Amino acid sequence: MNIVPLRAFEDNYIWLLEHERQITAVDPGDATPVLDYLSGTGAELRAILVTHHHGDHTGGIDALLARYPVPVFGPAHEPIPGLSDPLHEGDSVVLPGFSESLQVIDVPGHTRGHIAYFGRGALFCGDTLFGCGCGRLFEGSAGQMWASLCKLMALPADTRVYCAHEYTQSNIRFARVVEPENAALKSREARVMEKRADGRGTVPFSLGEELATNPFLRCAEAAVAAAAQHYVGRPLGGDVEVFAALREWKNNFR
């Protein structure tokens, strides 16, 4: 399986899963880059995967379906244009042209019904987990998002994470304030700055790298908990409260 990144809007990624010129598009917020790729390569769209209902992930579906009447897989409890195959945790998706399946994981928090797809060492997580960050809590609670991130943390460390936005460099600025003495984070910052200076993307990245550098996955670490407690000015009772404090801090970080 070849995974092709397409850029959309200011910082979105649309991921194309390609096998023998058969394409599955993940979170096509804009149809134009997908149609351009199909036209330029002679490939055929065979399916659409969606992680959640926000327009920058679903806005291109109708235009794609007008040209390619393909199945649309997505969260069962969210309004997805053209949804034909509603999914819940524990479901598996066998994509047209692929022999192996992707497993569906419920990851509410950013939205109430957000899902992720995992298979063949790849995780397509939409706006749940970012490079050194996580999604805002637009519809879910801190407890829901923390539980969702814990599910992702339990995946193999060599999992390649394909999130939907190029946010890593700005997220590292916040992470360095939370954990200024984290050597792995300092090293990652240098690599990310070099990539961005050259116009290269920072996604995908490994889950193991996130576990070592992403403060939102490190709420049990003493240094992260202490930084969160300092921000709110009071003791915090456990990982969920630390996570909630970090998320509030990041929302207001400039």
Backbone as numpy.savetxt, mean C-alpha at the origin, in Angstrom:
# Nx Ny Nz CAx CAy CAz Cx Cy Cz
5.74 -13.88 -13.29 4.90 -12.69 -13.29 5.77 -11.45 -13.29
5.56 -10.59 -14.27 6.25 -9.32 -14.34 5.34 -8.24 -13.75
5.89 -7.40 -12.89 5.10 -6.34 -12.25 5.61 -5.00 -12.77
4.72 -4.28 -13.45 5.09 -3.04 -14.14 4.47 -1.85 -13.39
5.28 -0.85 -13.02 4.72 0.35 -12.39 4.30 1.38 -13.43
3.11 1.92 -13.26 2.67 3.07 -14.04 2.42 4.22 -13.08
2.89 5.40 -13.43 2.67 6.57 -12.59 1.38 7.26 -12.99
0.64 7.77 -12.00 -0.61 8.48 -12.24 -0.70 9.65 -11.27
-1.37 10.70 -11.72 -1.56 11.89 -10.90 -0.20 12.40 -10.39
-0.15 12.88 -9.16 1.11 13.44 -8.66 2.04 12.38 -8.12
1.49 11.37 -7.45 2.37 10.41 -6.78 1.79 9.00 -6.69
0.74 8.71 -7.49 0.13 7.38 -7.44 0.90 6.36 -8.26
0.81 5.11 -7.82 1.24 3.98 -8.62 0.03 3.15 -9.03
-0.03 2.78 -10.30 -0.91 1.72 -10.77 0.01 0.55 -11.10
-0.28 -0.62 -10.54 0.57 -1.78 -10.77 -0.07 -2.69 -11.81
0.72 -3.11 -12.80 0.25 -4.06 -13.80 0.95 -5.39 -13.57
0.16 -6.44 -13.42 0.69 -7.79 -13.32 0.60 -8.39 -14.71
1.75 -8.78 -15.25 1.81 -9.17 -16.66 2.38 -10.58 -16.81
1.71 -11.37 -17.63 2.20 -12.71 -17.96 1.77 -13.02 -19.39
2.75 -13.20 -20.24 2.49 -13.52 -21.65 1.48 -12.54 -22.26
1.73 -11.26 -22.00 0.95 -10.15 -22.56 -0.50 -10.13 -22.09
-0.76 -10.79 -20.98 -2.05 -10.69 -20.32 -1.86 -9.85 -19.06
-2.73 -8.87 -18.86 -2.53 -7.84 -17.84 -3.66 -7.83 -16.83
-3.28 -7.73 -15.56 -4.21 -7.37 -14.49 -3.76 -6.02 -13.94
-4.67 -5.07 -13.87 -4.36 -3.73 -13.37 -4.82 -3.61 -11.92
-3.92 -3.10 -11.06 -4.22 -2.92 -9.64 -4.44 -1.44 -9.36
-5.61 -1.10 -8.86 -5.97 0.26 -8.46 -5.80 1.28 -9.58
-6.51 1.07 -10.70 -6.37 2.01 -11.83 -7.18 3.29 -11.63
-6.63 4.23 -10.91 -7.30 5.49 -10.68 -7.46 6.32 -11.94
-6.61 6.08 -12.92 -6.64 6.79 -14.19 -6.50 5.75 -15.30
-7.41 5.76 -16.25 -7.36 4.78 -17.34 -6.27 5.07 -18.34
-5.90 6.33 -18.53 -5.02 6.71 -19.63 -3.68 5.98 -19.62
-2.92 5.96 -18.51 -1.64 5.26 -18.57 -1.79 3.76 -18.83
-2.89 3.17 -18.36 -3.12 1.74 -18.61 -3.41 1.52 -20.10
-4.30 2.32 -20.67 -4.62 2.19 -22.09 -3.40 2.46 -22.96
-2.60 3.44 -22.59 -1.37 3.73 -23.35 -0.42 2.53 -23.33
-0.30 1.90 -22.16 0.59 0.73 -22.06 0.06 -0.41 -22.91
-1.23 -0.65 -22.84 -1.81 -1.74 -23.63 -1.63 -1.48 -25.12
-1.86 -0.26 -25.53 -1.71 0.09 -26.95 -0.26 -0.04 -27.40
0.66 0.39 -26.55 2.07 0.38 -26.94 2.71 -0.99 -26.93
2.15 -1.93 -26.18 2.76 -3.26 -26.05 1.97 -4.36 -26.75
0.72 -4.06 -27.11 -0.12 -5.10 -27.68 -0.65 -6.07 -26.65
-0.50 -5.74 -25.36 -1.00 -6.60 -24.30 -2.51 -6.44 -24.17
-3.14 -7.37 -23.45 -4.59 -7.38 -23.29 -4.94 -7.32 -21.81
-5.84 -6.40 -21.46 -6.33 -6.33 -20.09 -7.25 -7.51 -19.83
-7.01 -8.25 -18.73 -7.81 -9.43 -18.42 -8.55 -9.32 -17.10
-8.12 -8.42 -16.21 -8.79 -8.28 -14.91 -8.35 -6.97 -14.26
-9.15 -6.53 -13.26 -8.85 -5.36 -12.46 -8.95 -5.76 -10.99
-7.94 -5.38 -10.21 -7.95 -5.57 -8.76 -8.04 -4.21 -8.09
-8.87 -4.10 -7.06 -9.04 -2.84 -6.34 -8.87 -3.09 -4.86
-8.17 -2.18 -4.17 -7.97 -2.32 -2.72 -9.00 -1.55 -1.90
-9.47 -0.39 -2.41 -10.46 0.39 -1.67 -11.10 1.40 -2.60
-12.10 2.11 -2.11 -13.01 2.85 -2.98 -12.57 4.25 -3.37
-11.50 4.78 -2.85 -11.13 6.16 -3.16 -10.91 6.37 -4.66
-11.28 7.56 -5.11 -11.28 7.83 -6.54 -9.95 7.71 -7.23
-8.86 8.00 -6.51 -7.55 7.88 -7.15 -7.12 6.42 -7.31
-7.99 5.50 -6.89 -7.75 4.07 -7.08 -8.80 3.43 -7.98
-9.91 4.11 -8.18 -11.03 3.54 -8.95 -11.47 4.38 -10.13
-10.94 5.59 -10.27 -11.46 6.53 -11.26 -11.33 6.10 -12.70
-10.43 5.18 -13.00 -10.26 4.74 -14.38 -11.02 3.49 -14.75
-11.74 2.91 -13.78 -12.36 1.61 -14.04 -13.40 1.68 -15.15
-14.30 2.65 -15.10 -15.37 2.71 -16.10 -14.81 2.82 -17.52
-13.79 3.66 -17.71 -13.21 3.81 -19.04 -12.52 2.52 -19.50
-11.90 1.82 -18.58 -11.26 0.55 -18.94 -12.31 -0.50 -19.30
-13.40 -0.56 -18.52 -14.45 -1.53 -18.82 -15.13 -1.24 -20.15
-15.17 0.03 -20.55 -15.77 0.37 -21.84 -14.99 -0.24 -23.00
-13.71 -0.41 -22.80 -12.86 -1.02 -23.84 -12.63 -2.50 -23.61
-12.57 -2.90 -22.34 -12.26 -4.29 -21.97 -13.26 -4.75 -20.91
-14.26 -5.51 -21.27 -15.25 -5.99 -20.29 -14.69 -7.14 -19.46
-13.89 -6.78 -18.45 -13.15 -7.77 -17.66 -13.73 -7.84 -16.25
-13.43 -8.90 -15.51 -13.87 -8.95 -14.11 -13.16 -7.90 -13.26
-13.91 -7.36 -12.30 -13.37 -6.39 -11.35 -13.46 -7.02 -9.95
-12.31 -7.25 -9.34 -12.22 -7.81 -8.00 -12.00 -6.67 -7.01
-12.70 -6.71 -5.88 -12.51 -5.65 -4.90 -13.22 -5.95 -3.61
-13.10 -5.03 -2.63 -13.69 -5.26 -1.31 -15.21 -5.35 -1.37
-15.74 -6.33 -0.67 -17.19 -6.57 -0.71 -17.99 -5.45 -0.09
-17.40 -4.72 0.85 -18.18 -3.76 1.63 -17.89 -2.31 1.25
-17.41 -2.10 0.03 -17.17 -0.74 -0.43 -17.76 -0.55 -1.83
-18.14 0.69 -2.18 -18.74 0.95 -3.49 -17.67 1.05 -4.58
-17.46 -0.02 -5.30 -16.43 -0.09 -6.34 -17.11 -0.11 -7.71
-16.78 0.81 -8.63 -17.40 0.80 -9.95 -17.19 -0.55 -10.66
-18.28 -1.10 -11.19 -18.18 -2.31 -11.99 -17.81 -3.56 -11.22
-17.89 -3.53 -9.89 -17.45 -4.68 -9.10 -18.23 -5.93 -9.50
-17.50 -6.97 -9.90 -18.12 -8.22 -10.29 -17.82 -9.34 -9.32
-16.69 -9.22 -8.61 -16.24 -10.29 -7.71 -15.92 -9.69 -6.34
-16.92 -9.58 -5.46 -16.67 -9.01 -4.12 -15.87 -9.99 -3.27
-14.92 -9.44 -2.50 -13.96 -10.27 -1.78 -13.95 -9.98 -0.29
-13.67 -11.04 0.49 -13.49 -10.96 1.93 -12.18 -11.63 2.30
-11.72 -11.39 3.53 -10.53 -12.08 4.02 -10.72 -13.60 3.93
-9.67 -14.26 3.48 -9.71 -15.70 3.31 -10.03 -16.14 1.90
-10.59 -15.22 1.09 -10.82 -15.53 -0.31 -9.48 -15.58 -1.05
-9.47 -16.26 -2.16 -8.30 -16.26 -3.04 -8.76 -15.88 -4.44
-7.87 -15.24 -5.16 -8.16 -14.76 -6.50 -7.20 -15.44 -7.47
-7.75 -16.17 -8.43 -6.95 -16.74 -9.51 -7.15 -15.84 -10.72
-6.11 -15.14 -11.09 -6.22 -14.17 -12.16 -6.15 -14.85 -13.52
-6.86 -14.31 -14.51 -6.79 -14.88 -15.86 -5.34 -14.91 -16.36
-4.90 -16.07 -16.83 -3.55 -16.21 -17.36 -2.52 -16.60 -16.33
-2.90 -16.65 -15.04 -1.96 -17.00 -13.98 -2.40 -18.32 -13.34
-1.43 -19.12 -12.96 -1.76 -20.40 -12.34 -1.84 -20.29 -10.82
-1.14 -19.31 -10.24 -1.12 -19.18 -8.78 -2.13 -18.11 -8.35
-2.61 -18.25 -7.12 -3.64 -17.34 -6.62 -3.04 -16.27 -5.72
-3.79 -15.20 -5.53 -3.50 -14.17 -4.55 -4.47 -14.31 -3.39
-3.97 -14.19 -2.18 -4.80 -14.30 -0.99 -5.29 -12.91 -0.59
-6.54 -12.85 -0.14 -7.16 -11.59 0.25 -7.03 -11.42 1.77
-6.59 -10.22 2.19 -6.43 -9.89 3.60 -7.27 -8.65 3.89
-8.15 -8.72 4.87 -8.89 -7.53 5.30 -7.96 -6.62 6.08
-7.86 -5.35 5.66 -6.98 -4.40 6.35 -7.72 -3.06 6.56
-8.82 -3.06 7.32 -9.53 -1.81 7.56 -8.68 -0.82 8.36
-9.00 0.44 8.18 -8.28 1.49 8.89 -8.29 2.76 8.05
-7.64 2.71 6.90 -7.68 3.84 5.97 -9.11 4.04 5.48
-9.75 2.95 5.07 -11.19 2.90 4.84 -11.75 1.69 5.58
-13.06 1.62 5.69 -13.67 0.56 6.50 -13.51 -0.82 5.87
-13.49 -0.88 4.55 -13.46 -2.19 3.90 -12.20 -2.49 3.13
-11.15 -1.73 3.36 -9.88 -1.88 2.62 -9.40 -3.34 2.67
-8.91 -3.83 1.52 -8.30 -5.16 1.46 -6.92 -5.06 0.83
-6.14 -6.11 1.02 -4.83 -6.24 0.39 -4.77 -7.61 -0.27
-3.83 -7.74 -1.20 -3.64 -8.99 -1.94 -2.20 -9.46 -1.74
-2.05 -10.75 -1.43 -0.71 -11.30 -1.18 -0.54 -12.60 -1.94
0.60 -12.71 -2.62 0.93 -13.95 -3.31 2.24 -13.84 -4.04
2.91 -14.97 -4.21 4.19 -15.04 -4.92 5.19 -14.04 -4.37
5.16 -13.84 -3.06 6.11 -12.95 -2.41 5.83 -11.48 -2.58
4.66 -11.13 -3.11 4.31 -9.73 -3.35 3.06 -9.36 -2.57
3.04 -8.15 -2.03 1.90 -7.62 -1.31 1.43 -6.34 -1.98
0.18 -6.31 -2.38 -0.44 -5.11 -2.95 -1.40 -4.56 -1.89
-0.97 -3.47 -1.24 -1.63 -3.05 0.00 -2.30 -1.69 -0.11
-2.42 -1.14 -1.32 -3.12 0.13 -1.49 -2.56 1.22 -0.61
-3.41 1.77 0.27 -3.01 2.89 1.13 -2.92 2.47 2.60
-2.68 1.19 2.87 -2.54 0.74 4.25 -1.13 0.95 4.75
-0.15 0.45 4.03 1.26 0.55 4.40 2.01 1.28 3.30
2.80 2.28 3.70 3.67 2.99 2.77 5.12 2.82 3.19
6.04 3.23 2.34 7.44 3.25 2.73 7.63 4.17 3.91
7.99 3.62 5.07 8.18 4.37 6.31 6.93 5.10 6.78
5.76 4.62 6.39 4.54 5.28 6.80 3.34 4.35 6.71
2.16 4.93 6.92 0.91 4.20 6.78 -0.17 5.18 6.38
-1.32 4.66 5.99 -2.40 5.52 5.54 -3.07 6.29 6.67
-3.67 7.40 6.31 -4.47 8.16 7.28 -5.73 7.37 7.64
-6.28 7.68 8.79 -7.47 6.99 9.28 -8.71 7.79 8.86
-9.13 7.62 7.62 -10.28 8.37 7.13 -11.59 7.78 7.61
-11.67 6.46 7.72 -12.93 5.82 8.09 -12.80 4.84 9.27
-11.64 4.28 9.46 -11.44 3.31 10.53 -10.80 3.92 11.75
-10.58 3.08 12.75 -10.01 3.52 14.01 -8.53 3.15 14.09
-7.85 3.73 15.09 -6.45 3.39 15.31 -6.31 1.90 15.63
-7.24 1.37 16.41 -7.19 -0.05 16.75 -7.33 -0.93 15.52
-8.22 -0.55 14.61 -8.38 -1.32 13.38 -7.12 -1.27 12.53
-6.54 -0.08 12.39 -5.35 0.04 11.54 -4.18 -0.71 12.16
-4.03 -0.63 13.47 -2.93 -1.36 14.10 -3.09 -2.85 13.90
-4.31 -3.35 14.05 -4.56 -4.78 13.82 -4.27 -5.16 12.38
-4.60 -4.28 11.45 -4.32 -4.54 10.04 -2.82 -4.58 9.78
-2.10 -3.62 10.35 -0.65 -3.61 10.16 0.00 -4.84 10.80
-0.55 -5.31 11.91 -0.01 -6.52 12.54 -0.17 -7.72 11.61
-1.27 -7.80 10.88 -1.44 -8.87 9.91 -0.34 -8.82 8.85
-0.05 -7.62 8.37 0.99 -7.48 7.34 2.37 -7.77 7.92
2.61 -7.37 9.15 3.91 -7.63 9.78 4.18 -9.12 9.93
3.13 -9.93 9.96 3.29 -11.37 10.13 3.67 -12.08 8.83
3.65 -11.36 7.71 4.05 -11.96 6.43 5.58 -12.14 6.41
6.09 -12.96 5.50 7.55 -13.16 5.44 8.30 -11.85 5.24
9.45 -11.74 5.88 10.23 -10.49 5.84 10.70 -10.15 4.43
10.83 -11.15 3.55 11.29 -10.86 2.19 10.14 -10.50 1.25
8.94 -10.34 1.79 7.80 -9.89 0.98 8.10 -8.55 0.35
7.82 -8.43 -0.96 7.98 -7.15 -1.66 6.66 -6.40 -1.57
6.72 -5.17 -1.08 5.52 -4.38 -0.81 5.30 -3.39 -1.95
4.13 -3.51 -2.57 3.73 -2.64 -3.67 2.58 -1.77 -3.17
2.91 -0.62 -2.61 1.88 0.30 -2.14 1.49 1.24 -3.29
0.57 2.14 -3.03 -0.03 2.91 -4.13 0.44 4.36 -4.22
1.41 4.76 -3.40 1.89 6.14 -3.47 3.39 6.20 -3.23
4.01 7.19 -3.85 5.44 7.46 -3.67 5.59 8.50 -2.57
5.55 8.01 -1.32 5.60 8.87 -0.15 6.87 8.65 0.69
7.75 7.78 0.27 8.81 7.32 1.17 9.70 8.45 1.68
10.13 9.33 0.80 11.06 10.37 1.22 10.44 11.29 2.26
9.21 11.72 2.05 8.58 12.60 3.04 8.30 11.84 4.34
7.96 10.56 4.23 7.71 9.78 5.45 8.99 9.60 6.27
10.13 9.48 5.60 11.39 9.31 6.32 11.71 10.55 7.14
11.34 11.72 6.67 11.56 12.94 7.45 10.90 12.82 8.82
9.69 12.31 8.84 8.99 12.11 10.11 9.64 11.00 10.92
9.94 9.89 10.28 10.52 8.75 10.98 11.83 9.12 11.67
12.63 9.99 11.04 13.91 10.39 11.62 13.71 11.24 12.88
12.60 11.97 12.96 12.30 12.73 14.17 11.90 11.77 15.29
11.14 10.74 14.94 10.72 9.77 15.94 11.89 8.94 16.45
12.74 8.48 15.54 13.88 7.61 15.90 15.18 8.15 15.32
15.70 9.24 15.85 16.90 9.85 15.25 18.14 8.98 15.34
18.18 8.01 16.25 19.37 7.18 16.41 19.25 5.82 15.70
18.22 5.62 14.91 18.03 4.35 14.21 18.98 4.28 13.02
20.00 3.43 13.14 21.04 3.35 12.10 20.48 2.84 10.78
19.57 1.87 10.84 18.98 1.35 9.61 18.18 2.42 8.90
17.53 3.29 9.67 16.76 4.38 9.08 17.67 5.42 8.44
18.78 5.72 9.08 19.75 6.66 8.48 20.25 6.13 7.15
20.57 4.84 7.10 21.06 4.23 5.87 19.98 4.26 4.79
18.76 3.97 5.18 17.67 3.99 4.20 17.44 5.39 3.65
17.53 6.38 4.51 17.35 7.77 4.07 18.35 8.11 2.97
19.59 7.71 3.13 20.61 8.02 2.13 20.27 7.35 0.80
19.83 6.10 0.84 19.49 5.38 -0.39 18.28 6.01 -1.07
17.29 6.39 -0.27 16.08 6.98 -0.84 16.38 8.35 -1.45
17.20 9.15 -0.79 17.54 10.46 -1.33 18.28 10.32 -2.66
19.14 9.32 -2.77 19.86 9.10 -4.03 18.88 8.69 -5.14
17.96 7.81 -4.83 16.98 7.38 -5.84 16.12 8.55 -6.30
15.62 9.33 -5.36 14.73 10.42 -5.73 15.47 11.52 -6.49
16.74 11.74 -6.15 17.53 12.73 -6.88 17.70 12.32 -8.34
17.71 11.02 -8.59 17.83 10.50 -9.96 16.49 10.29 -10.63
15.41 10.65 -9.95 14.08 10.48 -10.52 13.54 9.07 -10.45
14.19 8.22 -9.64 13.74 6.83 -9.51 12.75 6.69 -8.36
11.89 5.69 -8.45 10.93 5.42 -7.41 11.55 4.61 -6.28
10.87 4.57 -5.16 11.35 3.83 -3.99 10.49 2.60 -3.69
9.51 2.35 -4.54 8.59 1.23 -4.37 8.82 0.26 -5.53
8.85 -1.05 -5.31 8.57 -1.74 -4.06 9.75 -1.69 -3.08
9.45 -2.12 -1.87 10.47 -2.26 -0.83 10.15 -3.54 -0.07
11.08 -3.98 0.76 10.85 -5.24 1.48 10.15 -4.98 2.81
9.35 -5.93 3.22 8.71 -5.84 4.53 9.75 -5.80 5.63
10.83 -6.55 5.47 11.89 -6.54 6.46 12.47 -5.15 6.67
12.63 -4.41 5.58 13.13 -3.04 5.69 12.14 -2.17 6.46
10.86 -2.39 6.24 9.84 -1.64 6.99 9.90 -1.95 8.48
10.06 -3.22 8.80 10.11 -3.61 10.21 11.28 -2.95 10.94
12.34 -2.66 10.19 13.53 -2.05 10.79 13.48 -0.53 10.83
12.59 0.10 10.03 12.68 1.55 9.86 11.36 2.30 9.98
10.24 1.64 9.86 8.94 2.32 9.82 8.40 2.47 11.25
8.28 3.68 11.76 7.85 3.84 13.16 6.47 3.28 13.42
5.61 3.26 12.41 4.25 2.76 12.61 4.20 1.25 12.78
5.28 0.57 12.42 5.38 -0.87 12.67 6.23 -1.16 13.90
6.73 -0.14 14.55 7.70 -0.31 15.63 7.16 0.26 16.95
5.86 0.20 17.13 5.25 0.79 18.33 5.67 0.10 19.61
6.14 -1.15 19.52 6.60 -1.86 20.71 8.04 -1.53 21.07
8.74 -0.81 20.19 10.12 -0.42 20.47 10.15 0.71 21.50
11.04 0.60 22.47 11.08 1.57 23.57 11.29 2.99 23.07
12.18 3.16 22.10 12.48 4.51 21.62 11.27 5.13 20.93
10.52 4.33 20.18 9.34 4.83 19.49 8.25 5.18 20.50
8.01 4.30 21.45 7.01 4.56 22.48 7.35 5.82 23.28
8.63 6.00 23.61 9.05 7.17 24.38 8.83 8.45 23.58
9.13 8.41 22.28 8.91 9.59 21.44 7.44 9.93 21.35
6.59 8.92 21.21 5.14 9.15 21.14 4.63 9.73 22.45
5.11 9.20 23.58 4.69 9.71 24.88 5.14 11.15 25.08
6.33 11.46 24.61 6.81 12.84 24.71 5.92 13.77 23.89
5.48 13.32 22.72 4.64 14.15 21.86 3.32 14.47 22.54
2.67 13.46 23.13 1.35 13.70 23.74 1.45 14.21 25.16
2.62 14.09 25.78 2.82 14.61 27.12 2.17 13.80 28.23
2.02 12.50 28.00 1.43 11.63 29.03 1.82 10.19 28.75
1.72 9.32 29.75 2.01 7.90 29.52 1.00 7.29 28.55
1.46 6.31 27.79 0.61 5.62 26.83 0.52 4.15 27.21
-0.70 3.59 27.11 -0.92 2.24 27.58 -0.97 1.20 26.50
0.14 0.94 25.87 0.18 -0.15 24.91 0.36 0.29 23.47
0.50 -0.69 22.59 0.85 -0.43 21.20 -0.20 0.40 20.47
-1.48 0.13 20.72 -2.52 0.88 20.00 -2.47 2.35 20.35
-2.27 2.67 21.62 -2.18 4.08 22.01 -0.92 4.73 21.43
0.17 3.99 21.39 1.38 4.53 20.76 1.12 4.79 19.29
0.50 3.82 18.62 0.20 4.00 17.21 -0.69 5.22 16.99
-1.74 5.35 17.79 -2.66 6.49 17.64 -1.94 7.81 17.82
-1.02 7.87 18.78 -0.25 9.10 19.00 0.65 9.40 17.82
1.30 8.37 17.28 2.15 8.57 16.10 1.34 9.07 14.92
0.15 8.48 14.72 -0.67 8.88 13.58 -1.13 10.33 13.73
-1.52 10.74 14.94 -1.89 12.14 15.17 -0.70 13.06 14.94
0.46 12.64 15.43 1.70 13.43 15.26 2.01 13.60 13.78
1.93 12.51 13.03 2.23 12.59 11.60 1.21 13.46 10.87
-0.05 13.40 11.27 -1.08 14.25 10.63 -0.74 15.72 10.75
-0.08 16.11 11.83 0.25 17.52 12.09 1.70 17.87 11.79
2.45 16.92 11.25 3.88 17.13 11.03 4.12 17.94 9.78
4.99 18.89 9.88 5.34 19.72 8.72 6.86 19.78 8.54
